[in-house]
Amino acid sequence: MVEHDSDKISISRQADLLSLNRTSLYYRPADVSEEELRLRRCIDEIYTERPVSGSRYMTAILRREGWAINRKRVVRCMRDMGIAGVSPGPNLSKRNLAHKIYPYLLTGVKASHPNHVWSIDITYVRLKHGWMYLVAVIDWYSRYIVSWELDQTLEIDFVLKATQTALNHGKPEIWNSDQGSHFTSPQYTSMLKETGVRISMDGKNRAVDNIFIERFWRTLKYQEVYTKEYATPREARESIRKFIYKYNHERPHQSLRYHTPAEIYLMNMKPEDPIPTSSRENTYTGKESA
């Protein structure tokens, strides 16, 4: 659908019209070995099952599974994948010491209505010959995915875009994240402060503080990502777009008394709240084209 040599419309404009990340149009498979891809898949699966896994635990499990590997290599892989376990040491989600850390505001708090508490997080998505990164914002009360973005890199732009898209839909009272460098960045926190959102951050080494988004990652990985072999970023984006639409609008949740997240989110919103109309969801109605 993209005309790379068009004289009438730029690549940037075509990407905007198609709701695509422009970097995906120039994607080339990552130059990594099959062994490296298999290793990252193993690390991703272990971390999805146990999000508090640090590099020491990860190394021990990998060795038990037959990998002749040292902790230094595991740390490097986890860093490149954006995975932060509970053990100290280098990781890509490690905060910038110059950035302000905000207190965790959700101890003893139970979300009582939509737009009460939102969480944001990033996860690793594997491709057949590479990988991508997915960021998503979830409403705690309804489990509704308010916004999401995929990118080939861990640069902050896709996080800022997902944040702005979410804020265009509504304004939560509390916005929670971990203490990673993306979420302590002044670019990110200033967007939230300008709207009057109260910023909350997980306690150090407390992956369970963001439990609702962690549960969604497990659902996404086990029911979608691990069942597919995405050949390209475009294929991953379209497949994940369909999954999130169905998750929001078609799949009843037992914890929601068998309502869908969208039903709970929309039926309980306050009259003054805007109705979310994510451009990503509008491109997929749940009906397959002929």
N, C-alpha and C positions, 0 to 999 in steps of 0.2 A: 504493500500500500504506500510505501515511501518512495518518492522519486529523488534519488540522490543528485541527479544532474539537472533538476528543474531550474529554469531561469525565472519562473513566475513566483515561486514561493520557497522560502529558505527552509533548510533542514530543521532549524529551531521552531519555526512556525508549524511545520508539519508535525513535529513531535508534540507540540502543545495541542493541536487539533485532535490528535489521536490519543491524547492522555498517555504518552510514552515518555520515559526518561530518555533524554537525548543521548546519553552515554551508551545506552543499549544499542543504538543504531550503528555504533562503531565497534561493537563487541568482537573480540577475537578470543578463542579458547585460551584459558590460562596455560602457560608453558610449564606444566608440572607433570611428574611421572605418575603412572598408574598406582604405584605403591603409595605415593604421597596422597593421592585422592582416597585410596582405601583407608589410610591411616586417619585422615580427617573425617571420613564417614564413621569410623569406629568411635572417635572422640566425640563427635556430634551425638551419636546414639547413647553413649555412656552419660554424657552431660544432660541430655534430654530426660533420661531416666532418673538422674540424680543431680539436680542443678547446683548442689553445694559442693560438687566434686572439685577438689583442688588438683594441682599438678602432681603431687605425691601420690594421691589416691589414683589419679588417672594413669600414672606410670605403672603402678602396681597391677591394676586391672588389665592394662594392655599386655604386660609381661605374662600374666596368667593366661591370656588368650593367644600367646605364642609370638608376640612381637619382641624382637631383640632391640630394645629401645632404652635410651637414657632419659632422665628427667629434663635435661637441657633441651632436647628436641621436642618433648611434649610441651614445655613452656613456650617454645617458639611457635608451635602449631596453635596452641590456645590463644596466644597473643594475636596471631594473624587472623584467627577466626573470630576475634572479639569476645572470647569466652573469659569470664572472670570467676574463678573458684574461690573457696574460702581461705586457701593458703596464701601467705605473702609471696611476693615475687612479681616479676614483670607481667603485665597483661594489658591489652589494648584498651580495656575499659577503665584502667587505673586513672584516677582523677588527676588533673593538673593542680599542683599544690598551691598555685596562685589563685585558683578559682574558689569562690565562696561555697561552703557546704551548708545546706539547710537542714533543720532538724526533722526527724520522722514524726509526723503529726497523726498517725493512724493507730497508735496503740489503743486498743479497746474500742476503736471506732467501727461501727457497722454501717455500711452505706444504706440509707433509708429511702432514697429516691434517685431517679436518673440525674446525671450532672452533679451528683454529690461528690463522688470521688472518681477520678480517672487515673490510669497508670499508662506509662509508656515504656517500651523496652525494645531491644534489638536482638535478633537471632540469626543464625547461620543457615542458609538454604543451599543444599548441594545440587549441582548440575551434573550431567553425565561426564563432562570434561572440564569442570571448573566449579564455581560457586558464586553466590550472591548473598546479600544481606537484606533482611526484612525488618522494618520498624513498624510497630503498630501501637495504637492508642485504644484502650478498652475502658468501658464504663463499668465500674464495679457492681452496681446494683443490678443491671440487666445483662451483663456480660456482652454487651453490644460492642462490636469493633467500629469505632467512630471514624478512624482513618488509618491508612497504611501506605507504605512506599517500599519499593525494591530498588536496590542499586548494586553495581558491581564493586564499589569501593566503600570504605567506612568513612569517607569524607562527611562533613556535617550537613551538607546541603539537603540530603534526603530526609534527615531528621527534622530540619527546620521546615521543610515543605509539609511533612506529615503533621507537624505541630500547628502550622498555620491553617491547614485544611480542617483539622479538628476544631480549632477555635472559631472557624467560620461557621461551624455547625452549632456550637453552643459554648457555654462557659461553666466549667466545673467549679465547685467551691474549693476543692483540694486536688492538686495534680502531683502524682507521685512517680518517682523514678529511682534508679540506683545512683551511685555516686560516680558513674563513669564520666570520662572527659567530655563526651557530647552533652551530657545533661548538667554539667557544672559550667559549661561555656557561657560567657556573658551574652553571646548572640542568642542562645536558647533561653536563658533565664530572663533576659530583658523582654522577650516576647510575652512570657507569662506574666511578668510584673506589670506590664502595660495594660493588661486586661483585668488586673486585680485578683488574679488567681493566687491562692495560698500554695506555696511550693513546699513539697515534702520529699525527703530523700531517705531511702532505706538505710538502716544502721549498717555500719561496717561489717562485712562478712555475713550479711543477713539476707540471703537470696529469698527466703520465705516471706519477707516483708512485701514482696510484689507477687503474691501467690496467684492472683487471678490471671495475670498475663502469662505466668509460667504454666498454668493449666491449659491456657489456650495454645501455647506453643506445643505442648504435648499432643493435644488433639490434632493440630495442624500437621505435625510431623508424622504421627502414626496413621492418620486417616488420609493424608494427601501426599506429603513430600516423600515419605519412605515407600510409597506404593508406585511412584512414578520415576522415570528417568528423563528429566528435562534436558533436551538437546541444546536449547538456546535460552537466553534470558527472556525472549519474547514468549516462548512456550511456557516457561515458568510463571511469568506474569499473568498470562491468560488463565492458566490452570488455577493459580492461587486466587485470582480475582473471582472465578466461578465458585471456588470452595468457600471463600469468605462471604460471598453473597448468600449461598445456601446456609452457611452457619448462622448468619444474621436473620434470614427471612424464612427459612424452610424447615430447619431442624429444631424440634421442641427439645428443651432441656429438662431433665428430671428435677434439677435444683430450682427451676423456674415453674414448677408444677405443670410441666409439659407445654409451656408457652415457648415461643421463639424469643430470642433476645430483642428483635425489632418490635414485637408486640409489647413486651414489657417496657422497653425504652420509650416507645411512642405513646402508649396508653397512660403512662404515669408522668409525662412531661408537664411542666407548668405552662399555662396559656401563653406566657410571654416568651417561652423558649422557641427558637427557630426549629423547623423540622429539617433534619439532616437530609441533604440531597447530594451525597458524595458523587463526584464526577466519575469515579471509578465504578461505582455500583450502577450508575445510569448507563454505562456502556454494556452492561450485561443484565438482562431482565430475568434470567433463569430459564428462558426458552432457547433451545438450540435452533440455530438457523437451518433452513432447508438445504 
